[in-house]
Amino acid sequence: MRKHYFVEARWDPDAKVWYSASDIPGFVIEAATLAEFEALIGDLAAEMLADNVGGDAAGARVEWRASRTYELEAN
């Protein structure tokens, strides 16, 4: 099993939630806050790795970032 994975939190302005983009197979989450998003990573990443990649996820690293785009309005 690979030992380094990536999760990105992306903001959906219409739904007003953070959603995931990840290289962990089957890892799809949504959360209202970044704190909730981070907690879900901790709760679910190892399970998704075990279920969809196989093997023990112990020692695997998950790097995560948040990305949000603002559209500026003219003054």
C-alpha positions as CSV (number, residue, x, y, z in Angstrom):
1,M,0.0,0.0,0.0
2,R,1.2,3.5,-0.8
3,K,2.0,5.5,2.3
4,H,1.1,9.1,1.2
5,Y,-2.3,10.3,0.2
6,F,-3.9,13.6,-0.6
7,V,-7.3,15.2,0.2
8,E,-8.4,18.6,-0.9
9,A,-11.4,20.4,0.6
10,R,-13.2,22.5,-2.1
11,W,-15.9,25.0,-1.4
12,D,-19.3,24.7,-3.2
13,P,-20.9,28.1,-2.9
14,D,-24.3,26.9,-4.0
15,A,-24.5,24.1,-1.5
16,K,-22.5,25.9,1.1
17,V,-20.4,22.9,1.9
18,W,-16.8,21.8,1.7
19,Y,-16.5,18.6,-0.5
20,S,-13.5,16.3,-1.1
21,A,-11.3,15.6,-4.0
22,S,-8.9,12.8,-3.2
23,D,-6.6,10.1,-4.4
24,I,-8.0,7.7,-1.8
25,P,-10.4,5.4,-3.7
26,G,-14.0,5.8,-2.5
27,F,-13.2,8.7,-0.2
28,V,-16.1,11.2,-0.7
29,I,-17.1,13.6,2.1
30,E,-19.0,16.9,2.6
31,A,-19.0,19.1,5.6
32,A,-20.3,22.5,6.6
33,T,-17.0,23.6,8.2
34,L,-13.3,22.8,7.8
35,A,-13.2,21.5,11.4
36,E,-15.9,19.0,10.5
37,F,-14.1,18.2,7.3
38,E,-10.9,17.5,9.1
39,A,-12.7,15.3,11.7
40,L,-14.2,13.2,8.9
41,I,-10.8,12.7,7.3
42,G,-9.6,11.3,10.7
43,D,-12.7,9.1,11.0
44,L,-12.9,7.7,7.5
45,A,-9.6,7.7,5.6
46,A,-8.2,4.6,7.2
47,E,-11.5,2.8,6.6
48,M,-11.5,3.7,2.9
49,L,-7.9,2.7,2.5
50,A,-8.5,-0.7,4.1
51,D,-11.7,-1.3,2.1
52,N,-10.6,0.0,-1.3
53,V,-6.8,-0.4,-1.4
54,G,-6.3,-3.4,1.0
55,G,-3.8,-3.9,3.7
56,D,-3.1,-2.0,6.9
57,A,-3.4,1.8,6.7
58,A,-1.2,2.2,9.8
59,G,1.6,4.6,9.1
60,A,0.0,6.0,6.0
61,R,0.0,9.8,5.8
62,V,-2.8,12.0,4.6
63,E,-2.0,15.5,3.5
64,W,-5.0,17.8,3.1
65,R,-5.6,21.4,1.9
66,A,-8.5,23.7,1.5
67,S,-9.3,25.7,-1.7
68,R,-11.9,28.4,-2.1
69,T,-12.3,30.9,-4.9
70,Y,-13.8,34.4,-4.3
71,E,-15.4,36.3,-7.1
72,L,-14.8,40.0,-6.6
73,E,-17.4,42.6,-7.4
74,A,-16.8,46.0,-8.8
75,N,-17.0,48.9,-6.3
